[in-house]
Amino acid sequence: MKTHPRCWFCLVALVIPPSWSWAQGTREDYQRAEQFLPGNLRHRIYVADVAPHWIAKKNRFWYHQVGTKSAEFLVVDADQNSAGPAFDHTRLAASLSKALKREVQATELPFDSFDFSDDGKSVSFQIDDVPWLCGLGNYECKKGPEPVAGQYEEASPNKEWVVYVQDHDLYARYVATGQVVRLTRDGEASYDYATPIPSLRPMVAQGTKDIRQRPAVFWSPDSSKLVTYRMDTRNAGRFSYLQFVPPDQLRPKEYTVVYPLPGEVLPKAEPIIFEVQSGKRIEVKTAPIEMQFQGGPGFDWYEDGKAFSYEAWGRGEKSIELREVDASTGEQRVVLREKSDRYVDPGETHFRILHETGDVLWTSERDGWNHLYLSNLKTGELRGQLTQGPWAVRQIVEVDEKARRVYFLANGREKDEDPYQTHLYVVGFGGQGLALLTPENANHNVSLSPDRAYFVDNFSRPDLPAVSVLKRAKDGSQVRTLEQTDTKELVQAGWKPPQPFRGKAKDGTTDLYGLIWKPSNFDASKKYPIVEMVYTGPQAFFVPKTFSAALRNPEQQIAELGFIGVMVDGRGTTGRSRAFREFSYHNLGGAFEDHVEMIKQMAAKFSYMDVDRVGIYGTSAGGYGSTHAILQFADFYKVCVSISGDHDARLDKAWWNELYQGYPVGPDYAEQSNITMADHLKGHLLIEHGDIDDNVHVVETMRLTDALIKANKNFDQLIVPNMYHGEGGNPYLIRRRWDYFVQYLLGVNPPADFAIHEERENAPPRAR
């Protein structure tokens, strides 16, 4: 086709549809997106979020107010309804400047946490891991006492004993005399005492496979006994890693970690009690505890030191037991046992032993929704169900045993609002007097005072700026507003909060919820490509429900480049009924039909969304999910960036996959693997993975790579040196992710050599 020399623009007009022919993905767009990185947002907007540190047993607390220009410590007296500086910041800064021999600004004190002394006349804190003590009379600051225990030791509660591991055995040292008691003599490599199964990260940090770590010991309150375990990893599966670019040598470094895969032999922990002074050893009378990943079991002592409890999970989490152990004999009994033909979700099942009343408060999904139950501690007999209905208990906040009341967070009970929003409630031990203490239509995060007379309530929604309020626990009435979010600068620049969206799942009946992000220069008359951020792990829900989480979400950055960002919580995730979450059981790869359906519904409602240009990205299970989506729905998703993806459950950690995909391992593991679907790829795929990913081994990406090559598919890949799990805020990888969508979804060349700059998120405030 020939054109007039002066009518080249006619050809352009024919090639580029008029609905999206304006500039997108420009350098200016990148610069605007850069300002929404969390570290840069920190200096543009103050988001209210009070984390109270309650002082002793008083109704007073301090919190750290970190603004856009300065930070200070404030103290609130709930009884007096007053607030003010915790101390004289200027005098403290001057004293520290003198002691440290460097300038310290009153608005940028070099610590973010401290403790008042019992008499309130001094404060203590740490600077660069060194303890400091400052009097509040003369403001003299000096280094505090060195801790009794070293970095790889554990001190008893009374500070008289210190225990440590040496050559796989456990030792105790009496601090006053230096006398050493050797508690074990038969420790050996891979069958050692008080040693959690190590992950890769400390190995890399210490530059060796034979790392040092704090001993896993749990002291009795009177410091006379401790419980620990002997960990047997001799027959457990292992993964080897190559750190290709270690900082201290040219040759790669090799590390090997214990990493059991689904269906493999698991490590085993053998609980043991020691009387420290005598060295007497008491075996806990139980079969070894199977460990499905790294770390080790935990134990909780009773206040009288006569017994302790712990939780033990069956293989594939088909059962959980709350067990009690007599510390003098090692005799064990099962207090409660919860079981399921599918699985008992550890994220939904919690126990709280109530020693004053002799009860156990616990949560269970046995009626299909997560609710509170009360049982007798001695007999395990069920006393009653405290809550019930088509809504879910999310967290036990506090228990008032004397008043026989439970304070808890739950979601889904309040009508005409997002069912994922949490509220604070209180209910009696008999299930009577259920009361809502946070009626605002928002998501609530709370902290109760020690005497349960007051609570701090941080509440917000993605489209409602955060507010921090002090309230009375008896009725939820307000005492005072503590902090409010200031959005003025962002609003003046054109920003608007993300828009909630409710639609239907693929079944046509189940309500689903999502968010839609728009660019600050949004124009409703134009068409925008859609980019979805995805994560479908059944352990939680992932669409932000708070103002801060929605603002800091990477989708706002993506939107600023010229896209519409979306997120969806489909069936198979938590926060709703057990049946809603178990949609993903044996079906982790089947969750994405809901996402496609929701995006189609969004685009049908909003003409500015271009459903013919959809991209997707995610990390970890989201790396699996984004890749699975572009393979399963190859005609819908056109571009994908997959980060640290667990592409094949057969090569991923036993605990997560046996729990949510199913145990025993069945044919669905292979059927839903991305590796077995590699030949479905049609669109553009960028795969990122770190060589030292300590969560999802890079072998999963390499297996996918091999399958894509065998299927003769074009794709892009970044194997990143010295990267753990996820991008970790790496500016190069963020820019490459932005570029990939701009190039292949917008169809324009990204700005050349754009270098992302982000201030450290926890850096001191800057003067502007």
Backbone hydrogen bonds, N-H to C=O, Kabsch-Sander energy under -0.5 kcal/mol:
donor,donor_aa,acceptor,acceptor_aa,energy
7,C,4,H,-2.7
8,W,5,P,-0.5
10,C,7,C,-1.2
11,L,7,C,-0.8
11,L,8,W,-0.5
12,V,8,W,-1.6
13,A,9,F,-2.4
14,L,10,C,-1.5
15,V,11,L,-1.9
16,I,12,V,-3.0
20,W,17,P,-1.7
21,S,18,P,-1.0
25,G,561,L,-1.8
30,Y,26,T,-2.3
31,Q,27,R,-2.5
32,R,28,E,-2.0
33,A,29,D,-2.7
34,E,30,Y,-2.4
35,Q,31,Q,-1.0
36,F,33,A,-1.8
37,L,34,E,-1.6
40,N,37,L,-1.0
41,L,37,L,-2.6
42,R,38,P,-1.5
43,H,40,N,-1.3
44,R,41,L,-2.4
45,I,41,L,-2.1
46,Y,486,D,-0.7
47,V,45,I,-0.6
48,A,46,Y,-0.6
51,A,49,D,-0.6
53,H,62,W,-2.3
54,W,52,P,-0.7
55,I,60,R,-3.0
56,A,54,W,-0.7
58,K,55,I,-2.4
60,R,58,K,-1.0
61,F,76,V,-2.0
62,W,53,H,-1.7
63,Y,74,L,-2.1
65,Q,63,Y,-0.7
65,Q,72,E,-2.8
66,V,64,H,-0.8
67,G,65,Q,-0.7
67,G,70,S,-2.7
71,A,107,T,-1.2
72,E,65,Q,-2.1
74,L,63,Y,-2.6
75,V,84,G,-3.4
76,V,61,F,-3.2
77,D,82,S,-2.6
78,A,59,N,-2.5
78,A,76,V,-0.7
79,D,59,N,-0.6
81,N,77,D,-1.0
82,S,77,D,-1.7
84,G,75,V,-1.9
86,A,73,F,-2.6
89,H,87,F,-1.1
92,L,88,D,-2.3
93,A,89,H,-2.3
94,A,90,T,-2.0
95,S,91,R,-2.2
96,L,92,L,-2.5
97,S,93,A,-2.3
98,K,94,A,-1.7
99,A,95,S,-2.2
100,L,96,L,-3.2
101,K,97,S,-1.1
102,R,97,S,-1.1
108,E,105,Q,-1.4
111,F,109,L,-0.7
115,D,124,S,-2.2
117,S,122,S,-2.3
120,G,117,S,-1.5
123,V,134,C,-2.5
124,S,115,D,-2.3
125,F,132,W,-1.8
127,I,130,V,-2.3
130,V,127,I,-1.4
132,W,125,F,-3.0
133,L,142,K,-2.9
134,C,123,V,-2.9
135,G,140,E,-1.9
136,L,121,K,-3.0
141,C,139,Y,-0.5
142,K,133,L,-2.4
144,G,131,P,-2.6
153,E,150,G,-1.6
154,E,163,V,-2.1
156,S,161,W,-2.6
159,K,156,S,-1.9
162,V,173,R,-2.0
163,V,154,E,-2.4
164,Y,171,Y,-2.1
166,Q,169,D,-2.5
169,D,166,Q,-1.8
171,Y,164,Y,-2.9
172,A,181,V,-2.6
173,R,162,V,-3.4
174,Y,179,Q,-3.2
175,V,160,E,-2.7
175,V,173,R,-0.7
177,T,174,Y,-0.6
178,G,174,Y,-3.0
181,V,172,A,-3.7
182,R,180,V,-0.5
183,L,170,L,-1.9
183,L,181,V,-0.7
184,T,170,L,-1.2
188,E,191,Y,-1.4
191,Y,188,E,-2.3
192,D,231,M,-1.0
193,Y,168,H,-1.9
194,A,229,Y,-2.9
197,I,295,G,-2.7
203,M,199,S,-0.7
204,V,200,L,-2.3
205,A,201,R,-2.5
206,Q,202,P,-2.4
207,G,203,M,-1.4
208,T,203,M,-1.5
211,I,209,K,-1.5
216,A,194,A,-2.3
217,V,215,P,-1.5
218,F,227,V,-2.0
219,W,217,V,-0.5
220,S,225,K,-2.7
223,S,220,S,-2.0
226,L,274,F,-1.9
227,V,218,F,-2.1
228,T,272,I,-2.7
230,R,270,E,-1.7
231,M,192,D,-2.7
231,M,229,Y,-0.5
232,D,230,R,-0.5
232,D,268,K,-3.3
233,T,190,S,-2.8
233,T,231,M,-0.7
234,R,190,S,-0.7
236,A,233,T,-1.3
237,G,265,V,-0.7
239,F,257,V,-2.4
241,Y,255,Y,-3.3
243,Q,241,Y,-0.5
243,Q,253,K,-3.2
244,F,242,L,-1.0
249,Q,246,P,-0.8
253,K,243,Q,-2.0
255,Y,241,Y,-2.2
257,V,239,F,-2.7
259,Y,237,G,-2.4
264,E,261,L,-2.3
268,K,232,D,-2.0
269,A,289,I,-2.8
270,E,230,R,-2.3
272,I,228,T,-2.2
273,I,282,I,-3.0
274,F,226,L,-2.8
275,E,280,K,-2.5
276,V,224,S,-1.6
276,V,274,F,-0.8
279,G,275,E,-2.5
280,K,275,E,-0.6
282,I,273,I,-3.1
284,V,271,P,-1.6
285,K,330,G,-2.7
286,T,284,V,-2.0
289,I,269,A,-3.2
290,E,288,P,-0.6
291,M,267,P,-2.7
292,Q,290,E,-0.5
295,G,197,I,-2.0
300,D,309,S,-2.8
301,W,299,F,-0.5
302,Y,307,A,-2.9
305,G,302,Y,-1.7
308,F,325,V,-1.7
309,S,300,D,-2.6
310,Y,323,R,-1.8
312,A,321,E,-2.2
314,G,319,S,-2.5
317,E,314,G,-2.3
318,K,315,R,-0.8
320,I,338,E,-2.6
321,E,312,A,-2.6
322,L,336,L,-2.4
323,R,310,Y,-3.0
323,R,321,E,-0.7
324,E,333,R,-2.7
325,V,308,F,-3.0
326,D,331,E,-2.8
327,A,306,K,-2.3
327,A,325,V,-0.6
328,S,306,K,-0.5
329,T,326,D,-0.6
330,G,326,D,-3.1
333,R,324,E,-2.3
335,V,322,L,-2.9
335,V,333,R,-0.6
336,L,322,L,-1.2
338,E,320,I,-2.7
340,S,318,K,-2.4
344,V,317,E,-3.8
345,D,343,Y,-0.7
348,E,345,D,-1.4
349,T,345,D,-0.9
350,H,348,E,-0.6
352,R,361,L,-2.7
354,L,359,D,-3.0
355,H,353,I,-0.7
358,G,354,L,-1.4
359,D,354,L,-1.8
360,V,375,S,-2.7
361,L,352,R,-2.9
362,W,373,Y,-2.5
363,T,350,H,-1.8
364,S,371,H,-2.0
367,D,369,W,-0.6
368,G,365,E,-2.3
371,H,364,S,-2.6
371,H,369,W,-0.6
373,Y,362,W,-3.0
374,L,384,G,-2.5
375,S,360,V,-2.4
376,N,381,E,-2.7
377,L,358,G,-2.4
380,G,376,N,-2.4
383,R,374,L,-3.1
384,G,374,L,-1.6
386,L,372,L,-2.1
386,L,384,G,-0.6
387,T,372,L,-1.1
391,W,389,G,-2.2
392,A,411,N,-2.5
393,V,370,N,-2.9
394,R,409,L,-3.1
395,Q,409,L,-1.7
397,V,395,Q,-0.7
397,V,407,Y,-2.1
398,E,407,Y,-1.5
400,D,405,R,-2.8
401,E,399,V,-0.9
404,R,400,D,-1.0
405,R,400,D,-2.0
406,V,427,V,-2.8
407,Y,398,E,-3.0
408,F,425,Y,-2.3
409,L,395,Q,-2.7
410,A,423,H,-2.0
411,N,392,A,-2.5
412,G,421,Q,-0.6
417,E,414,E,-0.6
421,Q,418,D,-1.7
423,H,410,A,-2.5
425,Y,408,F,-2.9
426,V,435,A,-1.9
427,V,406,V,-1.8
428,G,432,Q,-3.0
429,F,404,R,-2.0
431,G,428,G,-2.2
435,A,426,V,-2.5
437,L,424,L,-2.9
438,T,424,L,-0.8
442,A,440,E,-1.9
443,N,460,S,-3.2
444,H,422,T,-2.3
445,N,458,N,-2.1
447,S,456,V,-1.5
449,S,454,Y,-2.7
452,R,449,S,-1.9
455,F,471,K,-2.3
456,V,447,S,-2.5
457,D,469,V,-3.3
458,N,445,N,-2.9
458,N,456,V,-0.5
459,F,457,D,-0.7
459,F,467,V,-2.5
460,S,443,N,-1.6
461,R,464,L,-1.9
464,L,461,R,-1.7
467,V,459,F,-2.1
468,S,483,E,-2.7
469,V,457,D,-2.5
470,L,480,R,-3.0
471,K,455,F,-3.0
471,K,469,V,-0.5
472,R,477,S,-2.9
473,A,453,A,-2.4
474,K,453,A,-0.5
475,D,472,R,-0.6
476,G,472,R,-2.5
479,V,470,L,-3.5
480,R,470,L,-1.3
482,L,468,S,-2.8
483,E,468,S,-1.5
485,T,466,A,-1.7
486,D,46,Y,-1.8
487,T,485,T,-0.6
491,V,487,T,-2.6
492,Q,488,K,-2.5
493,A,489,E,-1.0
494,G,491,V,-1.8
495,W,490,L,-2.1
499,Q,516,I,-2.9
501,F,514,G,-2.3
503,G,512,L,-2.1
505,A,510,T,-2.4
508,G,505,A,-2.1
512,L,503,G,-2.6
513,Y,569,D,-0.7
514,G,501,F,-2.7
515,L,567,M,-1.8
516,I,499,Q,-1.6
517,W,565,G,-3.2
522,F,519,P,-1.5
526,K,523,D,-2.1
527,K,19,S,-1.9
528,Y,608,Y,-3.1
530,I,610,D,-0.5
530,I,613,R,-2.7
531,V,564,I,-2.6
532,E,615,G,-2.7
533,M,566,V,-2.1
534,V,532,E,-0.5
534,V,617,Y,-2.5
540,A,537,G,-1.2
550,A,546,T,-1.9
551,L,547,F,-2.3
552,R,548,S,-2.4
553,N,549,A,-0.6
556,Q,553,N,-1.7
557,Q,553,N,-0.6
558,I,554,P,-2.3
559,A,555,E,-2.5
560,E,556,Q,-1.7
561,L,557,Q,-0.7
561,L,558,I,-1.2
562,G,559,A,-2.1
563,F,558,I,-0.5
563,F,559,A,-1.1
564,I,529,P,-2.4
565,G,517,W,-1.7
565,G,563,F,-0.5
566,V,531,V,-2.0
567,M,515,L,-1.6
569,D,513,Y,-2.0
570,G,568,V,-0.7
572,G,580,F,-2.1
573,T,570,G,-1.0
574,T,540,A,-1.2
578,R,368,G,-2.8
581,R,577,S,-1.7
582,E,578,R,-2.7
583,F,580,F,-0.7
584,S,581,R,-1.7
585,Y,582,E,-1.5
586,H,660,Y,-0.7
587,N,584,S,-2.5
590,G,587,N,-2.0
591,A,588,L,-0.6
593,E,590,G,-0.5
594,D,591,A,-0.8
595,H,591,A,-0.5
596,V,592,F,-2.0
597,E,593,E,-2.1
598,M,594,D,-2.4
599,I,595,H,-2.3
600,K,596,V,-2.1
601,Q,597,E,-1.9
602,M,598,M,-2.4
603,A,599,I,-2.5
604,A,600,K,-1.9
605,K,601,Q,-1.4
606,F,602,M,-2.6
607,S,605,K,-0.6
609,M,606,F,-1.7
610,D,528,Y,-2.9
610,D,608,Y,-0.5
611,V,609,M,-1.0
613,R,610,D,-1.7
614,V,636,F,-0.6
615,G,530,I,-3.1
616,I,639,V,-1.9
617,Y,532,E,-2.1
618,G,641,V,-1.4
620,S,643,I,-2.1
622,G,619,T,-2.7
623,G,620,S,-0.5
624,Y,620,S,-2.2
625,G,621,A,-2.6
626,S,622,G,-2.8
627,T,623,G,-1.5
628,H,624,Y,-3.0
629,A,625,G,-2.5
630,I,626,S,-1.9
631,L,627,T,-1.6
632,Q,628,H,-3.2
633,F,629,A,-2.9
634,A,631,L,-0.6
636,F,633,F,-1.5
637,Y,633,F,-2.2
638,K,614,V,-3.2
638,K,636,F,-0.5
639,V,614,V,-1.0
640,C,684,H,-2.4
641,V,616,I,-1.8
642,S,686,L,-3.1
643,I,618,G,-2.4
643,I,641,V,-0.5
644,S,688,E,-2.4
646,D,620,S,-1.0
647,H,645,G,-1.3
651,L,648,D,-2.2
652,D,649,A,-1.1
654,A,260,P,-2.2
655,W,292,Q,-1.2
657,N,653,K,-1.4
658,E,654,A,-2.9
659,L,655,W,-1.6
660,Y,656,W,-2.3
661,Q,657,N,-2.3
662,G,657,N,-1.6
669,Y,666,G,-1.5
670,A,667,P,-0.5
671,E,667,P,-2.2
672,Q,668,D,-2.0
673,S,670,A,-1.3
674,N,647,H,-2.6
675,I,647,H,-0.6
677,M,674,N,-1.1
678,A,675,I,-0.9
680,H,677,M,-2.4
681,L,678,A,-1.5
684,H,638,K,-2.4
686,L,640,C,-2.5
687,I,716,D,-2.4
688,E,642,S,-3.3
689,H,718,L,-2.2
691,D,720,V,-2.2
692,I,723,M,-1.1
693,D,690,G,-1.2
694,D,692,I,-0.6
697,H,695,N,-0.6
700,E,697,H,-1.9
702,M,698,V,-2.2
703,R,699,V,-2.5
704,L,700,E,-1.7
705,T,701,T,-2.8
706,D,702,M,-2.3
707,A,703,R,-2.0
708,L,704,L,-2.5
709,I,705,T,-2.3
710,K,706,D,-2.3
711,A,707,A,-1.5
712,N,709,I,-1.7
713,K,708,L,-2.5
716,D,685,L,-3.1
718,L,687,I,-3.0
720,V,689,H,-2.9
720,V,718,L,-0.7
723,M,720,V,-1.1
724,Y,722,N,-0.5
730,N,727,E,-1.6
734,I,730,N,-2.2
735,R,731,P,-2.3
736,R,732,Y,-2.3
737,R,733,L,-2.2
738,W,734,I,-2.4
739,D,735,R,-3.0
740,Y,736,R,-2.1
741,F,737,R,-1.6
742,V,738,W,-2.4
743,Q,739,D,-3.1
744,Y,740,Y,-2.2
745,L,741,F,-2.3
746,L,741,F,-1.6
747,G,742,V,-0.8
748,V,742,V,-1.8
754,F,751,P,-1.1
756,I,754,F,-0.6
763,A,760,R,-1.7
766,R,68,T,-0.8
